[in-house]
């Protein structure tokens, strides 16, 4: 299957300005008019995937360690554009990666 989408990158400031001008592709009026049943029926679960609740682990996080680290600017901008709590979300992504590696029971090596 060939993807004919045209991918465009925007900075967080550009996205904020677009939202303020009312530009966007989401038809919020149509979404507001839909019932919960219609919304549920419109979700493509094959694309979205189902949550396997048996693997969800809830617990109190341990203490954090302060660390100076460098990330690519576009990565940081993307997380910051998602709103407050971007460092927590970055930590969650890293944790997810670590847990996946533990499950695979492999050692990941990185080149310097």
N, C-alpha and C positions, 0 to 999 in steps of 0.2 A: 504494500500500500504506500503510495507516494503522498507526502504531506505538502500541500501547496500553500501552507500558511506563510505569511511574511512576519517574521519575528522582529520586533522593534524594542530597543532598550530605552528606558526613561530613568532620569535621576529621581530621587525621592522628592526634591523640590518641584520638578516638572509634574510629577503625579499629583502632588498636593494642589498645584495651580490648576491642573485639569479638573480635579474634583470640585474645587471652588467655583470654576466656570460652569460646572454641570456637565462636563464632557465625560463620556463613558459609554460602555456598551451594555450596561445592565439596565433592564427595563424594570425599575423598582415598582412602578404602578401595576404592571402585570403580576409581579410577584406578590404584592400586597393583596391583590384580588383573588389569589389562589387559596383554596382550602388546604389544610394539612394533608388530606388524602391526595389531592392533586399534586402537591409538592413532593410527597413521598413517591407517587407513581412516576414523576418526571425524572427521578434520580436514576442514572444508569449505574446500577450496582456492579455490573461487570467491570466498568471503568473505575468506579470509586473503590470497589472492594468491600468486603464485609470485615468488621472488626472481630477478631478472635479473642473474646473476653476471657478465655481460659488462660491466656498468656499475660494478661494485665497484672502488674504488680503495684500495689499501693504501699507506701511506706513513708516514714519521715526521713527526709534527706539528711545526710550527715553534714558536718561542717564543710564549708567551702575553703579552698586554698586560693589566696590571692596570687596572681601570676601575671607577668608581662608577656604578651604574645602578640605576634603580628599576623593579621589576616589580609587578604586581598581587599582593596577598597570597595569594589563592587559587592562583595559578599557582605561586608559590614553595612553598607548602605541599604542593601536589600533587607537585612534583619531589622535595622533601625526604622525602615519605612513601614514595617508591620506594627509599629507602635511600641508603647512602654513594655518593658520586660524582654527586650531583645537579647540580653545576655543570658537570661534563663532559657530562652528558646535555643540559643546557640549551644548551651550546655546540654539541652535535651537531645539535639541532633547528634552531638558527640557521644552522649551516653548510649543512644540508639545504635550507633556504629560499634561502640565497644561491646555492647551486649550481643550484637549480631556476630561479631568476631569470636566472642566467647562460645556462642552456640556452635559455630563452625569448628571450634576447637583447633584453630590454626593460629599461627603467629604471623602477624603482618609486619613486613619490614619496610622501612622508608629510607630512601637515599638522601644523603646530605649534600 
